[in-house]
Structures are given as structure tokens and as C-alpha cells.
Amino acid sequence: DLVEATKRFIRENLAETTQESVASHVGVSAVYLSVLFKEVTGENFRDYLIAAKINRAKKLLAETDIKVYEIALQSGYTDIKYVSKNFRRLVGCSPNEYRTTAKKS
């Protein structure tokens, strides 16, 4: 199944994953992948990819003492401001605030 192969590739290659790299890996165009992904999952491909990256960041923030910019890189971001913006939008707090809260739990 193309969508399952897409999800597996994202899980295994998150730091280097873009819509274009996934589409190339599964052998379809980025536009076709996006349409198919939405049809099968009901979720926008871009939103799924961002959520996967933020979830990886959350895990690393809670379980390690790695610097936030290193976590951003390991989560597939090259711009710390962009990851912070997406993180705050999806999680409701900054990466550092999340880490502080997660470490207390």
C-alpha cells in the first residue's frame, strides 16, 4: 500500500524527509502523493509530516538534554524559528517550556 510505504519512509527517514523525497521514494509525483494521502487518510500530507516532526521533537525534548537547535535538526528542520513557530502552534508552548513541563512529570 502506497500510503503505508509513505508513513514507513517518514518514520525511518524523518530528519531528511520532504514531500518530494517521499514521493520520489514511492515512485509518484508529489502532487499525486498529496492527493492520494488525503483520500486514504483524510489528512493533509503536509500536516501529517509536520505533526511527525513535532512528535519527534517532543520525544527528544522529554527524554534528552539535547539542545533545541540539535533537536530541530534531528526532527527534520533547518530553521529553529520555523520549528519553534510550528511547535507553539501545535503544542501550545515553546520547545523549552515543553521540556520544562515534561521533565517535571
N, C-alpha and C positions, 0 to 999 in steps of 0.2 A: 504494500500500500504506500503510495507516494507521500501522503501526509505523515504516516508513521515514520517513514525514512527521513522525512524533513525534521520531525521532532527529535529523532535519534541523533541526526547530524548536529543539530543545535546543541543538544545536551553534551555531546562529545567534543565539540569544537567551539564552544561559546565565545571564547576570547577573540577568535578570528572570524566570527560569523557575521555576514551581512546578507541581505536578501539575495543579492546577486551571487554570492558564493554558494549559498544553499541551492538556489535554482540551478546553477552550473553543476553542482554535485549530483543532483537528482535528475539532471538532463532535460530541464524545461526552461522556458523563459521566466524571468522574474514576475512579469505581469500574469502569466498563466498560473504560476505557483500561488500568487496572491489571491487570485480569483478562486482557485481550487481549494485553498486552505480555508477561505471564508465560507465556501459552500459546505465543506465537510465538517468544520469545527464550529462555525458560527462566529468565529473570532477573526479579527483583522490580523494578518500575518505580522505586520509591524508592531502592533500592540503585544502580540504573543512574544515576539523577540525581545522587546523592551522589558516585559514582565520577567522573562527568563533571566535577563541580565541583572535586573534589580534583585531578584530572588537569590542569585549567586552572591551579589554584594551583601545582602542581608545575612546570609550564612557566614560569609567571611568576617563580617563586622562582629557578629555574635560569638564566633568561635576562635578568632585570632586577634593578635595585636598588630597586624599588618597595617601600614599607613594607608589612609583613604585613597591617595592617588595610586598606590600599588593595587589596591582592591579594584579601583576603576579599570585599570589595565587588564587585570585578570578577569574582569567581568565583560570585557569587550568594548570599553570606552577609551578614547584617547584624550578626551576633554573633560577635566574634572568638573568644570562648571556645568556641563551638559548632564553628567551623571548626577550631580547634586540637584539640579533642576528636576530631572525625571524622578529621582528618589523622593524628593519632597512632594511632588505631585502624586505619586502612587502610594507612598507610605505615610505621609503627613508630617514628617520631620526630616531634619538633615541627617546625613550618614553618621556624624558624630553624636548627635542626640540619640539616634537609634542604638548605637554601640553602647552608650552610657546606660540606657534603659535595659538593653539585652544583658549586659554584664551584671546588673543588679538582680536579675531574675534567677 
